[in-house]
Amino acid sequence: MKKNVLALSISAALCGLGMVGSAYAITDLGVAASVGAATQLKGNNDGVGHNLIVPYYTAQGKNATAFTLTNTTAQGKAVKVRFRGAENSDDVLDFQVFLSPYDVWTASVSQAATGEAMITTTDKSCTKPAFTSGTGVNFRTGRLSAATNVAGTREGYIEIFNMADVTGTVLTAITHTSAGVPKDCAAAAFTALDTDMAQAAYVGLALPTTGLVANYIIINTTTGTSWSGQAAATQALTAAGAPTTGNLVYWPQMATGVGVNVSGWTADPLLTGVTPIVTPTMQDLPDMSTPYISGLAPTAGVNFNAAGAYVAAANDQWAAKVQASKLTTSLAVTGVNNDFYVETGIGGATDWVFTMPTRRYNAAVKYSTTSLVFTDYTKTDTAVPGTVVAAAPAAALPNLNYFDATNSALSGSVICVSGLTPTMYNREEGTAAGSSVTFSPSTVITASFCGEAGVWALGQTLAAGGSTNVLSSGIANVAQGVSVNNFAAGWLNVATAGLGGRGLPVVGASFSKASSDPAKTYGWSQPHTSSRIAGFVY
C-alpha cells in the first residue's frame, strides 16, 4: 500500500505543476504503472546489478581507460552512463546506451590533443546522442572549477544505471540483426523517446530489471602496463531480498531546461531549489538519487507543515533524500583493507583509489564562491516552492546523511572528508623494512579522503603540481602522498567510521607496478576488501 500512496501523492503533485502528460514528462512516480516492486537497495558482491559504479577512469599522462558494459539478460535496456570528475563529482559527460538482449557496449577514454579526456567507440549499439565511429567526443569543462578545469576531465569515475527496460517497437529497432548492427537507430519509435514521455508503455519502456555488468582496464600506452577491475554493483530488491523491478526513471537526453524545481527527483544540492546553483536540464536526470524504489514514504514526525499535514509536492525532496541515503547505506563500509608494494629494489609503487559515488547527494561545491553546499536532510519545502518549513525535532529525524560540516571541509576547491584512522602493517608483523626501523603496526598521523575519486600515493612525496607514480593522478588536493612508515611492502587498514558509526560509501582498488628491467614494467590491481556495519548481508 505504501507504494500506491506514494505514487498517487507524487502523481497529484506532478499534475499540480503541469508535468504529467506534458511533452517531456518524467514517468517515474508520476503514474502508478511506473512504480516498481523493489523496496530496498543492496550492494551485490557478485557484480551484477541495476546500478554500477566503475570506481576510476583516467586519461592522465600516458594512461587510457577502456571499459565494457554488458547486458546479461533477455531484456533490452535503456542505460544512463555518466562520467563524473574526480574533483567533486561534477558531470563531465553523460549519454544513453541502448542494449539489446545479451549485448555488450565498449568504449575507451584517452586524452585529446586539447588536453581534455575524450571518449571513442566503434561499437554499433544505439546511443543518444549517436557517436561517430572512431571519432572522439571531448569531455565538458563547463561545470568544473576554474582552477582544475581541463585537467578535471581526465580522471574520475563512471556511474551506470538502468533507467528502463526496452520493449515493443523500440526493442525491435535497437536489436542487432544477423549483420551485427541494430535494425534501425533512427526508427520513429526510437526517436519518439526524445519527444513524448507521457505514455511509457506506448513508446516502448518498461520497469527496469537487474542484469548489468561492467569491467574496466587502465593501460599505460607507453609501457603497456595495465590494471583491470570490475564495477561495483547495487541491486533493487524485494523485502525478501530477491532482485525485482525498480521505478521507471527515463528522461530524454536533451539540453532542454526542466522548468520546475527538481527537488523531488534529485538530492544534488546544486540542482535543487527554486533558484538552483546549476540550472538543471533534461539530461541531468535521472541521477542515482532519483527515487528508484517504492516505500519511500515519510516516517512520523518528518516533513510535516505547521498544520501537522505531510507535504507531498514535486519540490519536496524527501523521497530523493531517502533514495540517496539507501543507496549510500548499500555502499557504506566501516573499514577498507588492501596491500601495498613500494620496494625500491624492484621499482615498486602503489596508488590507492577511494571513490565515494554518493557523496554528491550530501555535499557539493559552489565554485563561484568556493563554498560548500550541503543537502539539508532535516527540513523540507512546502507546496510553495522555496518556502521552508521548520523541521520536526531532531530526535524524530532518522540519520540519513553521511557527510556534513563536521567531517567535510574544503582544501582549495576540493572537498576532503576527515575522521579516518589508517593503520599499516609490514609483512612480518615485526620490524619495518628500510632505513628507519620501528615496530608494526604503525599509524599514519593524518589522512583524509580528498576528492570524489581520491588517489593515495603510498610512500610517495608529491611536489606541487606533481603526479602519482602509478596512475599519474595529478589534480591538486585529489592526489595525496601518504606515508607508509618506510615499510617496503605490507597492508593497510583504513577505519571509516563516518557520522554516528554509519561508515562511508567507499569503493575502489589498489593499483601497483614493479620493474626490475627498464624494458619491462608489470602492473596489477586488487579491489579493496571491506568491513560493514553489523547486520549487513549481501
HELIX and SHEET records of a PDB file:
HELIX    1   1 LYS A    2  GLY A   16  1                                  15    
HELIX    2   2 ALA A   32  SER A   34  5                                   3    
HELIX    3   3 ASN A  149  THR A  153  5                                   5    
HELIX    4   4 GLY A  168  ILE A  174  1                                   7    
HELIX    5   5 ALA A  188  THR A  191  1                                   4    
HELIX    6   6 ALA A  192  ASP A  194  5                                   3    
HELIX    7   7 ALA A  200  VAL A  203  1                                   4    
HELIX    8   8 MET A  282  ASP A  284  5                                   3    
HELIX    9   9 TRP A  318  LEU A  331  1                                  14    
HELIX   10  10 THR A  344  ILE A  346  5                                   3    
HELIX   11  11 ARG A  359  TYR A  361  5                                   3    
HELIX   12  12 ALA A  394  ALA A  396  5                                   3    
HELIX   13  13 LEU A  499  GLY A  501  5                                   3    
SHEET    1   A 7 GLN A  40  ASN A  44  0                                        
SHEET    2   A 7 ALA A 232  LEU A 237 -1                                        
SHEET    3   A 7 ASN A  51  THR A  58 -1                                        
SHEET    4   A 7 GLU A 155  VAL A 166 -1                                        
SHEET    5   A 7 GLY A  76  GLY A  85 -1                                        
SHEET    6   A 7 ASP A  91  LEU A  99 -1                                        
SHEET    7   A 7 THR A 127  LYS A 128 -1                                        
SHEET    1   B 5 GLN A  40  ASN A  44  0                                        
SHEET    2   B 5 ALA A 232  LEU A 237 -1                                        
SHEET    3   B 5 ASN A  51  THR A  58 -1                                        
SHEET    4   B 5 GLU A 155  VAL A 166 -1                                        
SHEET    5   B 5 LEU A 205  ALA A 206 -1                                        
SHEET    1   C 6 VAL A 137  ASN A 138  0                                        
SHEET    2   C 6 ALA A 117  THR A 120 -1                                        
SHEET    3   C 6 VAL A 104  GLN A 111 -1                                        
SHEET    4   C 6 ASN A  63  ASN A  71 -1                                        
SHEET    5   C 6 LEU A 212  ASN A 220 -1                                        
SHEET    6   C 6 SER A 226  GLN A 230 -1                                        
SHEET    1   D 2 ALA A 332  VAL A 333  0                                        
SHEET    2   D 2 LEU A 504  PRO A 505 -1                                        
SHEET    1   E 5 SER A 442  THR A 443  0                                        
SHEET    2   E 5 THR A 421  ASN A 426 -1                                        
SHEET    3   E 5 ALA A 489  ALA A 495 -1                                        
SHEET    4   E 5 GLY A 335  TYR A 341 -1                                        
SHEET    5   E 5 THR A 529  SER A 531 -1                                        
SHEET    1   F 5 ALA A 479  VAL A 482  0                                        
SHEET    2   F 5 ALA A 453  LEU A 458  1                                        
SHEET    3   F 5 ALA A 349  THR A 355 -1                                        
SHEET    4   F 5 VAL A 507  ASP A 517 -1                                        
SHEET    5   F 5 LYS A 520  PRO A 527 -1                                        
SHEET    1   G 2 ALA A 363  LYS A 366  0                                        
SHEET    2   G 2 SER A 371  PHE A 374 -1                                        
SHEET    1   H 2 THR A 380  ASP A 381  0                                        
SHEET    2   H 2 VAL A 388  VAL A 389 -1                                        
SHEET    1   I 3 SER A 408  SER A 411  0                                        
SHEET    2   I 3 VAL A 414  VAL A 417 -1                                        
SHEET    3   I 3 PHE A 449  CYS A 450 -1                                        
END                                                                             
